[in-house]
Amino acid sequence: MIELLFKKKYSKVGFLISLLIFCIGITLLSSQFVGESIMNYLIGGVFWVTGRYFYNKIDKLINPEQSDQ
């Protein structure tokens, strides 16, 4: 029960990390290309995917036994 709660909380942390990376990507791009919002969201999406990818890699390194996702 506690492990399940911890795992759920841990994946929320991963989501927040990804969201933070996404926001950083959007902020960096919007400061350079004002008005190209579609491009901002596209490259922000790339930041998001990259963040998720690295988070999953780090997650597997931290707890390799919990690789059911």
C-alpha positions in Angstrom: 0.0 0.0 0.0 2.7 2.5 1.0 4.9 1.5 -2.0 1.9 2.1 -4.3 1.4 5.6 -2.8 5.1 6.3 -3.0 5.2 5.2 -6.7 2.2 7.3 -7.5 3.8 10.3 -5.8 7.1 9.6 -7.5 5.5 9.6 -11.0 3.9 12.9 -10.1 7.4 14.3 -9.4 8.4 13.1 -12.9 5.4 14.8 -14.4 6.3 18.1 -12.6 9.9 17.8 -13.8 8.7 17.3 -17.3 6.3 20.3 -17.0 9.2 22.4 -15.7 11.4 21.5 -18.6 8.5 22.2 -21.0 8.0 25.6 -19.4 11.7 26.4 -19.6 11.6 25.5 -23.3 8.6 27.7 -24.0 10.2 30.6 -22.0 13.5 30.4 -23.8 11.9 30.2 -27.2 9.3 32.9 -26.7 12.0 35.3 -25.6 13.8 34.7 -28.9 10.9 34.3 -31.4 8.0 36.4 -30.2 4.8 35.7 -32.2 5.8 32.3 -33.5 3.7 30.5 -30.8 3.1 27.4 -32.9 6.8 26.9 -33.2 7.2 27.5 -29.5 4.7 24.8 -28.7 6.3 22.4 -31.2 9.8 22.8 -29.7 8.3 22.9 -26.2 6.8 19.5 -27.0 10.3 18.3 -28.0 11.6 19.5 -24.6 8.7 17.7 -22.9 9.4 14.4 -24.7 13.1 14.7 -23.9 12.4 15.4 -20.3 10.1 12.4 -20.0 12.8 10.2 -21.8 15.6 11.3 -19.4 13.3 11.0 -16.4 12.4 7.4 -17.3 16.1 6.6 -17.8 17.0 8.0 -14.4 14.0 6.3 -12.8 15.2 2.9 -14.2 18.7 3.6 -12.8 17.3 4.5 -9.3 14.9 1.5 -9.0 15.6 -1.1 -11.7 13.2 -3.7 -10.0 10.2 -1.5 -10.6 10.3 -1.4 -14.4 6.7 -2.5 -15.0 5.7 0.7 -16.9 
